Amino acid sequence: MIWFPQGVFVITAANLSHSTSGITISLTIHDKMALLNGECGGTLPASVVFHEVEDIDENGNTVINRPTIYQIIQELVHHFGGEQIGKIIISDIDERVKRIMKWTGSTPLFLLTTIDG
């Protein structure tokens, strides 16, 4: 038998039963992401702001940068999930999103992308 590492999982329920015919072990497991999305009741260790990053420019001034959603997810999984950057694969979020927005209007909002020719 050859074992291949398949990741880190969280056991949320376990059951062991035995009878004359054998032993049955039942486990309910979740992928490690369950620690980050609230399924397992995970918490952040302190107040955390994900949508702003403070940097110091060459003049010593504090500049607030806004990371993309891709960068926010990557940093969250890396720092709080303990996953190596090279093992984090995010394939369904466009890296071109520049900032987090919330539409509070009453009419539908559409995005129109034009290609300059």
C-alpha positions, -999 to +999 in steps of 0.1 A: +000+000+000+014+034-010+001+065+009-001+099-009-005+130+012-039+145+003-040+176+025-051+186+059-086+177+071-107+185+101-127+158+119-161+172+130-178+140+141-166+105+149-185+073+156-172+038+166-194+008+168-185-029+172-205-060+169-198-097+165-193-092+127-167-064+131-159-028+139-173+002+120-156+036+122-175+066+107-159+100+104-173+133+091-143+153+078-139+186+061-111+201+040-089+225+059-108+254+042-137+247+066-115+264+093-116+296+072-152+297+059-170+293+092-181+257+089-160+247+118-165+278+139-130+291+133-121+326+145-094+351+137-070+358+166-076+396+165-093+423+146-081+421+111-085+444+081-082+426+047-091+453+023-063+478+032-025+475+034-004+503+049+029+509+032+056+535+037+067+554+006+102+568-001+093+600+017+083+582+049+046+589+043+020+562+051+002+551+020-029+529+020-030+504-008-061+482-016-052+446-026-072+427-051-097+400-040-072+374-054-045+388-031-068+389-001-078+352-004-042+342-010-029+360+021-058+347+042-051+311+033-014+316+037-013+334+070-044+320+088-046+286+070-009+279+072-006+269+036+025+275+015+020+302-012+031+278-039+004+253-030-025+279-031-043+277-064-070+303-071-083+298-106-118+313-107-111+349-096-099+375-121-066+391-110-076+424-126-102+433-100-088+465-084-110+471-054-139+457-034-172+474-043-207+472-031-236+484-052-265+498-031-286+512-059-321+501-068-314+494-106-292+466-120-255+475-125-237+462-156-200+461-165-191+470-200-156+462-212-145+477-245-115+467-265-096+497-280-087+488-316 
